[in-house]
Amino acid sequence: MTSWLHKYGYPTLHCVLFCVVLAANIIGGSSHSGESICSSPPVSSCSECLRRGPQCAWCFEAGFLDGAEVGERCDLVGNLARRGCGLEFIEHPEVMVEVNATTSSTQVSPGEITLTLRPGAEASVIVAVQQLERYPVDLYYLVDVSASMQENLDQLKTVGVALSHRMREHSSDLRLGFGSFVDKPVSPYINVHPSKINNPCSDYEVKCRPAHGFHHVLSMTANMSEFTRIIKRQRISGNMDTPEGGLDAMLQATVCQGEVGWRGEAKRLLLLMTDQPSHLALDSRLAGIVTPHDGLCHLENNVYMESTTMDHPSLGLLAEKLLENHIYSLFAVEQLQYQWYEELVRLLPGSNLLFQAPKLIDVVVDAYKRLLSVVQVSVSVEDRAFSRFLVSVSPLCPEGSVSHDNRSCSNVQPNQTVYFNITIGLHSCPDDDDDVDDVVQVFVRPVGYNESTIIKIQTVIIKT
């Protein structure tokens, strides 16, 4: 344990606070209640005794309490020892915690922990997340190109080079990408009259591009002149209803990692610009589209091919994919839509909301700084074992930082470290005996970080 602390630079003096907690705790138990649970009513075997709870132990010493009832072999460890049972004869499976010292990372440590848990017991581990000073940054602009967004699109044409200069204060390497969206190109979202499909703006004698669910236009590039050239070539489009297909496009930009060019080592920002609310899951039923979104990438030649056959993603699915792919999301919206998106971002981890403003560069830079100042973790258990585990998170925020929701610290400064105490309790065995030897994985993912901690849990099964 001490060597692990030294490896990551934690002085031995801080062991009490910051090391892995190796002792087992008992869920909802105490010495007095444990004694009654172990000894009453009497048990007839070791396995029955140990199933009473993690505090119960069995003495298998041959001459222990000659003439006494067999059930008296079941008690608390201390009681058995005081009554003459040698410690080497006491059966009491313990919780074990092992840190894999061979896995290392820059920002999140340790990389892997193995727990051995007995039903009814819990263990705590500490995960450290360090906020570095300068990261490479990938910023993907996902822009609503419906007709009402013409002014915003014009504003974006001047952003690339200027933003690159501003971000040098905060990033060692900035790259920009671009994609556009409107809505699902089917009725009733667009006018399907033949004269309107290719030019939705024909009534206004303006040449518009056809409506589309999502077009990936430019992969991540450090060439700001190329970014500006691509933006200047963009034209508006049009649709019929007020909400747009932003979340549909957002999921594709998130999961199509190779096409977009997201870098593994970069902080990833996805900026959605729109002046309208977005369609949500089940809205597509108006168009007869009932197939739920599968959460996969469906780009061919940079065009989203399932826009007319799959529903919009649910917020739960979108949140899961943003987290899996280590992406921060920013929503730049008009003031009239601020309240609608304010409710939305509460359900998306690592999201931030900002007004579209003439000084878009200032807004983006400020939002980036705010996102980095918040360190938040998400803890998830594999679906097949979710109901068997209790998980709690308690952050230990650095000086000057504040915890608001027991999952995050805000106002974290560069090079500060946030510690999260993760407590995992096992309250039941698997229902299926075939699963008893499986290792269950718990994922501790700091939001927006491309590193995580995997906690592998092996269950100690007390068989009949």
C-alpha positions in Angstrom: 0.0 0.0 0.0 2.8 2.4 0.9 4.5 1.7 -2.4 1.3 2.5 -4.3 1.1 5.8 -2.5 4.6 6.7 -3.3 4.2 5.8 -6.9 1.5 8.4 -7.4 3.2 11.0 -5.2 1.0 10.7 -2.1 3.0 11.1 1.2 2.7 8.3 3.7 1.3 10.8 6.2 -1.9 10.9 4.1 -2.5 7.1 4.2 -5.5 7.5 6.5 -7.3 9.7 4.1 -6.1 8.7 0.6 -5.2 5.0 0.5 -7.4 2.1 -0.5 -9.5 1.1 2.5 -8.7 -2.5 3.0 -11.0 -3.2 6.0 -14.4 -4.8 5.4 -17.5 -3.0 6.8 -20.8 -4.6 7.6 -23.9 -3.2 6.0 -26.3 -2.0 8.6 -24.8 -4.2 11.4 -23.3 -3.8 14.9 -21.7 -6.0 17.5 -24.9 -6.5 19.4 -27.1 -7.1 16.4 -24.4 -9.3 14.8 -24.4 -11.6 17.9 -28.1 -12.2 17.7 -28.0 -12.8 14.0 -25.3 -15.4 14.3 -26.5 -17.4 17.2 -30.3 -17.1 17.1 -32.0 -19.2 15.9 -29.3 -21.9 16.2 -27.7 -23.1 13.0 -26.6 -26.7 12.1 -23.7 -26.2 9.7 -20.9 -23.9 8.7 -22.5 -22.8 5.5 -25.7 -21.9 7.2 -23.7 -19.9 9.8 -21.8 -17.9 7.2 -24.9 -17.1 5.3 -26.3 -15.3 8.3 -24.0 -12.3 7.5 -20.5 -11.1 7.0 -19.9 -10.7 10.7 -20.7 -14.4 11.5 -17.9 -16.9 11.8 -17.7 -20.7 12.4 -15.3 -22.6 14.7 -14.3 -25.9 13.2 -11.9 -26.9 16.0 -12.7 -30.5 16.9 -12.8 -30.2 20.7 -14.4 -26.8 20.9 -17.2 -26.6 23.6 -17.4 -30.4 24.1 -21.0 -31.4 24.8 -22.4 -28.1 23.6 -25.0 -27.6 20.8 -23.5 -27.5 17.3 -25.0 -24.1 16.8 -22.7 -22.6 19.4 -19.9 -22.9 16.9 -21.5 -19.9 15.1 -20.7 -16.5 16.6 -18.7 -13.3 16.1 -15.0 -13.8 15.6 -14.1 -12.1 18.9 -16.6 -14.2 20.9 -15.4 -17.4 19.4 -11.8 -16.5 20.3 -12.7 -15.6 23.9 -14.5 -18.9 24.3 -11.3 -20.8 23.4 -11.4 -21.3 19.6 -8.0 -20.8 18.1 -7.9 -18.2 15.3 -6.5 -20.8 12.9 -9.7 -22.8 13.4 -12.1 -19.9 12.7 -13.8 -19.9 9.2 -14.5 -16.2 8.4 -14.0 -15.2 4.7 -12.6 -11.7 4.6 -13.0 -8.8 2.1 -9.8 -8.5 0.0 -8.7 -5.4 -2.0 -5.9 -5.6 -4.5 -4.5 -2.6 -6.6 -3.1 -3.6 -9.9 0.3 -1.7 -9.9 1.0 -2.6 -13.5 -1.7 -0.2 -14.9 -0.9 3.4 -14.8 -2.3 6.6 -16.3 -1.7 10.4 -16.2 -4.9 11.7 -14.8 -6.9 8.9 -13.2 -5.4 6.4 -10.7 -5.3 3.6 -9.9 -6.3 2.1 -13.3 -7.5 -1.3 -11.9 -8.7 -2.6 -8.6 -9.8 -6.1 -7.7 -12.3 -6.7 -4.8 -13.3 -10.0 -3.2 -16.6 -9.4 -1.5 -18.8 -11.6 0.7 -22.6 -11.1 0.5 -23.5 -8.5 3.1 -20.1 -6.8 3.2 -18.8 -3.6 1.7 -15.4 -2.1 0.9 -14.2 1.3 0.0 -11.5 2.4 -2.5 -10.1 5.8 -3.4 -9.8 7.0 -7.0 -7.6 10.0 -7.6 -8.4 12.4 -10.6 -5.8 15.0 -11.4 -6.7 18.2 -13.4 -3.8 18.9 -15.7 -3.0 22.5 -16.9 -2.9 22.2 -20.7 -4.6 19.6 -22.8 -4.9 19.1 -26.5 -8.5 20.1 -27.4 -10.8 18.8 -30.2 -13.8 21.1 -30.8 -16.6 19.9 -33.1 -19.1 22.5 -34.3 -22.5 20.9 -34.9 -24.6 23.6 -36.5 -28.3 23.9 -37.3 -28.4 25.1 -40.9 -32.2 25.8 -41.1 -33.0 29.1 -42.6 -33.3 31.0 -39.4 -29.7 30.3 -38.6 -28.2 32.3 -41.5 -26.9 35.0 -39.2 -25.2 32.6 -36.9 -23.6 30.7 -39.8 -22.2 34.0 -41.0 -20.8 34.7 -37.6 -19.1 31.3 -37.5 -17.1 32.2 -40.6 -14.8 34.4 -38.6 -14.3 32.1 -35.6 -11.6 29.6 -36.6 -8.3 31.6 -36.7 -9.3 33.9 -33.8 -10.4 31.0 -31.6 -7.1 29.2 -32.3 -5.2 32.3 -31.0 -7.3 32.6 -27.8 -7.1 28.9 -27.0 -3.3 28.9 -27.0 -3.6 30.2 -23.4 -5.4 27.0 -22.4 -4.5 24.3 -24.8 -1.3 23.0 -26.3 -3.0 21.9 -29.5 -6.4 22.9 -30.9 -8.3 21.1 -33.7 -11.7 22.0 -35.1 -14.3 20.0 -37.0 -17.7 20.8 -38.4 -21.0 19.1 -39.2 -24.5 20.3 -40.0 -28.1 19.1 -39.4 -31.7 20.2 -40.0 -34.2 17.5 -39.3 -35.4 14.1 -40.5 -36.1 14.5 -44.3 -39.5 13.0 -44.2 -43.1 14.3 -43.8 -44.3 16.0 -41.6 -40.9 17.5 -40.8 -40.3 18.7 -44.3 -42.4 19.6 -47.3 -42.3 16.6 -49.5 -43.7 18.3 -52.6 -41.2 17.5 -55.4 -40.4 21.2 -55.9 -39.6 21.6 -52.2 -37.4 18.5 -51.6 -34.3 19.8 -53.5 -35.0 23.5 -52.6 -37.0 24.1 -49.5 -36.7 27.9 -50.0 -38.2 28.0 -53.5 -41.1 30.2 -52.3 -38.6 32.9 -51.4 -36.6 32.6 -54.7 -33.6 31.6 -52.6 -31.5 28.5 -53.4 -31.3 26.3 -50.3 -29.7 22.9 -49.8 -32.0 19.9 -49.2 -32.9 19.1 -45.6 -30.8 16.4 -43.9 -30.5 14.6 -40.6 -26.7 15.0 -40.2 -23.8 15.6 -42.6 -20.3 15.3 -41.3 -18.5 18.0 -43.2 -14.9 18.4 -41.8 -12.9 16.1 -39.7 -10.7 17.5 -36.9 -8.0 19.7 -38.4 -5.4 22.1 -37.1 -5.6 24.0 -40.4 -7.8 27.0 -39.4 -7.8 28.4 -43.0 -9.3 25.1 -44.1 -11.9 25.3 -41.4 -12.8 28.9 -42.5 -13.0 27.8 -46.2 -15.4 25.0 -45.4 -17.7 27.2 -43.3 -17.9 29.8 -46.1 -19.1 27.1 -48.4 -22.1 26.2 -46.2 -25.6 27.1 -47.3 -28.8 27.1 -45.3 -31.7 24.6 -45.7 -35.3 24.5 -44.4 -37.9 22.4 -42.8 -41.6 22.6 -41.7 -41.9 22.2 -37.9 -40.2 24.2 -35.1 -38.1 21.5 -33.4 -34.9 20.4 -35.1 -33.0 17.1 -35.2 -30.1 18.2 -33.1 -29.9 15.2 -30.7 -30.0 12.8 -33.6 -27.0 14.5 -35.2 -25.3 14.9 -31.8 -25.3 11.1 -31.2 -23.7 10.5 -34.7 -21.0 13.1 -34.1 -20.3 11.4 -30.7 -20.1 7.7 -31.7 -18.5 8.1 -35.2 -15.1 8.4 -33.7 -13.0 7.6 -36.7 -15.0 9.7 -39.1 -15.0 12.8 -36.9 -11.3 12.3 -36.0 -11.6 12.5 -32.2 -8.2 12.1 -30.7 -7.7 9.8 -27.7 -5.4 12.2 -25.8 -7.5 15.3 -26.3 -10.3 17.0 -24.4 -13.3 16.6 -26.6 -15.9 19.3 -26.9 -19.1 19.0 -29.0 -20.7 22.4 -29.5 -24.3 22.3 -30.8 -25.6 25.6 -32.2 -29.3 26.1 -32.7 -32.1 28.6 -32.2 -34.9 26.0 -31.7 -35.7 23.1 -29.3 -34.8 19.5 -30.4 -36.9 16.5 -31.2 -36.9 13.8 -28.5 -37.3 10.1 -28.6 -40.8 9.0 -29.8 -41.3 12.2 -31.7 -40.6 10.2 -34.9 -43.8 8.3 -34.6 -45.5 11.2 -36.3 -43.6 10.1 -39.4 -44.3 6.4 -38.8 -40.7 5.7 -37.5 -40.9 3.4 -34.6 -37.5 1.6 -34.5 -35.6 2.8 -31.4 -32.1 4.2 -32.0 -29.4 1.5 -31.6 -26.7 4.0 -30.5 -24.3 3.1 -33.4 -22.6 5.1 -36.1 -24.4 5.0 -39.4 -22.4 7.3 -41.7 -21.8 6.5 -45.3 -19.8 9.0 -47.3 -20.3 11.3 -44.3 -24.1 11.2 -44.5 -26.3 9.8 -41.7 -28.1 6.9 -43.5 -30.6 5.9 -40.8 -32.3 9.3 -40.3 -35.5 8.1 -41.9 -35.6 4.7 -40.3 -34.6 5.2 -36.7 -36.2 7.2 -34.0 -34.4 10.1 -32.3 -32.1 8.9 -29.4 -33.4 9.0 -25.9 -31.6 11.3 -23.5 -30.5 8.3 -21.5 -28.8 6.8 -24.6 -27.2 10.1 -25.5 -25.9 10.6 -22.0 -24.4 7.1 -22.0 -22.7 7.6 -25.4 -21.3 11.0 -24.4 -19.8 9.4 -21.2 -18.5 6.4 -23.0 -16.7 8.6 -25.6 -15.4 11.1 -23.1 -17.1 14.1 -24.7 -18.2 17.4 -23.1 -21.3 18.9 -24.7 -21.9 22.6 -25.1 -25.3 24.0 -26.2 -25.2 27.5 -27.8 -28.8 28.6 -28.1 -30.9 31.7 -28.5 -32.2 33.3 -25.4 -35.8 32.3 -26.1 -34.8 28.6 -26.0 -32.6 28.9 -22.9 -35.1 27.4 -20.4 -35.9 24.4 -22.7 -32.2 23.5 -22.9 -31.6 24.3 -19.3 -33.8 21.3 -18.4 -32.1 19.2 -21.0 -28.5 19.7 -19.8 -29.3 18.5 -16.3 -29.7 15.1 -17.8 -26.5 15.0 -19.8 -23.2 14.6 -17.8 -20.5 17.1 -18.6 -22.9 19.5 -20.4 -22.9 23.3 -20.3 -25.4 25.9 -21.6 -24.5 29.2 -23.1 -26.2 32.0 -25.1 -25.3 32.6 -28.7 -23.6 35.9 -28.6 -21.7 38.2 -31.0 -18.5 37.3 -29.2 -18.8 33.6 -29.7 -15.1 33.1 -29.1 -15.3 34.5 -25.6 -18.4 32.3 -24.8 -16.6 29.1 -26.0 -13.4 29.9 -24.1 -15.3 30.7 -20.9 -17.4 27.6 -21.2 -14.3 25.5 -21.7 -12.7 26.9 -18.5 -15.9 26.2 -16.6 -16.0 22.6 -17.7 -12.4 22.0 -16.7 -13.0 23.5 -13.3 -15.6 20.8 -12.5 -14.4 17.2 -11.8 -17.3 14.7 -11.7 -17.4 10.9 -11.8 -20.0 8.5 -13.0 -20.0 5.0 -11.5 -21.8 2.2 -13.3 -22.2 -1.6 -12.6 -22.7 -4.1 -15.4 -26.4 -4.4 -16.2 -26.6 -8.1 -15.3 -25.4 -7.5 -11.7 -26.8 -4.0 -11.1 -29.4 -5.1 -8.6 -27.0 -7.0 -6.4 -24.7 -4.0 -5.5 -25.0 -0.8 -3.5 -22.6 2.0 -4.7 -22.0 5.3 -3.0 -19.6 8.1 -3.9 -18.1 10.7 -1.7 -15.7 13.4 -3.1 -12.7 14.8 -1.2 -12.3 18.2 -2.8 -9.0 20.1 -2.8 -8.6 23.4 -0.9 -10.7 26.1 -2.5 -13.0 23.7 -4.3 -16.6 22.9 -3.3 -18.7 19.7 -3.5 -22.3 20.2 -4.5 -23.9 16.9 -5.3 -21.7 14.1 -3.8 -20.4 13.3 -7.3 -18.3 16.3 -8.2 -16.0 19.1 -7.1 -16.3 22.6 -8.7 -13.7 25.4 -8.9 -10.9 22.9 -9.3 -7.6 24.5 -10.4 -5.0 23.1 -12.8 -2.7 20.5 -11.3 -5.0 20.0 -8.3 -6.2 16.4 -7.5 -9.7 15.4 -6.5 -10.2 12.1 -4.5 -13.3 10.1 -4.7 -14.2 7.6 -2.0 -16.1 4.8 -3.8 -17.9 2.4 -1.4 -19.3 -0.8 -2.9 -21.5 -3.2 -1.0 -22.7 -6.7 -2.1 -26.2 -7.4 -0.6 -27.1 -10.6 -2.4 -25.7 -13.6 -4.3 -26.4 -14.2 -8.0 -29.7 -15.9 -8.7 -28.2 -18.2 -11.3 -25.6 -20.6 -10.0 -23.8 -20.5 -13.4 -22.8 -16.9 -12.7 -21.2 -17.4 -9.3 -17.7 -17.5 -10.7 -18.1 -14.5 -13.0 -16.2 -11.3 -12.3 -18.5 -8.3 -12.2 -16.9 -5.0 -13.4 -17.7 -1.5 -12.0 -16.6 1.4 -14.1 -15.5 4.7 -12.5 -15.5 7.3 -15.3 -14.5 10.9 -14.7 -16.8 12.9 -17.0 -14.9 14.1 -20.1 -11.7 12.2 -19.3 -10.3 9.6 -21.6 -9.1 7.5 -18.6 -11.1 5.5 -16.0 -10.8 3.0 -13.2 -12.1 -0.5 -13.5 -13.1 -2.3 -10.3 -13.3 -6.0 -10.7 -15.5 -7.8 -8.1 -15.2 -11.5 -7.3 -18.0 -12.8 -5.0 -17.3 -15.2 -2.2 -20.2 -17.6 -2.4 -21.3 -19.4 0.7 -22.8 -22.6 -0.7 -25.3 -24.9 1.0 
